[in-house]
Amino acid sequence: MTPILQVKNVDAFYGPIQALRNVSLEVNEGEIVSLIGANGAGKSTLLMSIFGQPRVRQGSIHFAGEDITQVASHQIAKRGLAQVPEGRHIFPAMTVEENLLMGTVPVGLAHVDADRDAMFTLFPRLKERCNQRAGTMSGGEQQMLAIARALMGRPRMILLDEPSLGLAPKVIATVFDALKHIAASGKTIFLVEQNANQALALAHRAYVLVNGSVRMQGSGAELLANPEVRQAYLGGH
Ligand code: ATP
């Protein structure tokens, strides 16, 4: 099987600082793959590099069989890869409904009504709040909106940067449950998380990033049981 996303031998820098060192990883269609690592390990940099900022200095990135290493970010979105960045980046002055409409930019309006209804089924809270300004919603609601907005662009794959950040355990469970539903509907998910426990429990496979390099990989269950992972990322329990 050809992976839908293939990152090969990638190096990335911020000026003189090397943030990624020879990173290689693969995500197959329909998989949930998590990337875990400590603060500053390079997780966000990897997600941003896939979207071309910063551009990788070495190595290549392929999506759906095409080389996207040098492709512009908006073109990548049109090819069916969507990003839910850290901090959510919803439009705070717009309503929930208007934010969802903005998500259709890569694909146009042909399916907007059906897709919005599907999002309201996935996240009933968004339906209740459809006329509320997004900036006034709770962190969890904003995260749900960010995911729903990305899905309005009908991507084949979504990349999420720390969706659990700052959320209460119950809200994290709601968001991760939605990710399971999204994967079951045929979308591919690549998730970057500091919350190793939840991210490994959700993932089919996972990678551990340490100082910009991939240190370990395996099934979510294998890594959850791995003593080194437990010691470093799961509080040693
Ligand atoms: P966190 O979980 O804290 O977000 P992370 O694993 O996502 O961490 P990155 O944000 O990718 O880590 O950072 C990787 C390294 O690159 C860090 O040493 C960080 O200080 C550095 N870095 C990130 N962004 C920049 C930037 N814009 N300019 C310079 N250095 C940066």
Boltz pocket constraint, residues with backbone or C-beta under 6 A from the ligand:
constraints:
  - pocket:
      binder: B
      contacts: [[A, 14], [A, 17], [A, 18], [A, 19], [A, 37], [A, 38], [A, 39], [A, 40], [A, 41], [A, 42], [A, 43], [A, 44], [A, 45], [A, 46], [A, 194]]
      max_distance: 6.0
